Amino acid sequence: QVQLAESGGDLVEAGGSLRLSCTASGISLSMNSMAWYRQAPGKQRDLVASINSSGTSTNYADSVKGRFTISRDNAKNTVYLQMSSLKPEDTAVYYCNTRYSARVWGQGTQVTVSS
């Protein structure tokens, strides 16, 4: 059974930084493109960033480009999201998942950016 566990969310002031982690069990992440998503209150879940299986190619939503960096450590079966220059608009629950084959969603991790 595939399980995805996100961690690292916190309350942070605008302009601050956070590093999110996603660790998987039940699958080998080395065989999958991965992605981070976020969902703010009253809004749909949106794609934030993605990375291919080897970590050689990445893509970002325009709203986070230049501020967020997605990376992976396949030996640790983990995907990361480094977030810098955070804005209040980044406040959301952040989730990870495989990019092209949907799995059961984890609980996500809450990121709150104060004004």
Salt bridges, closest charged atoms under 4 A:
ASP62 OD1 - LYS65 NZ 3.27
ASP90 OD1 - ARG38 NH1 2.93
ASP90 OD2 - ARG67 NH1 2.79
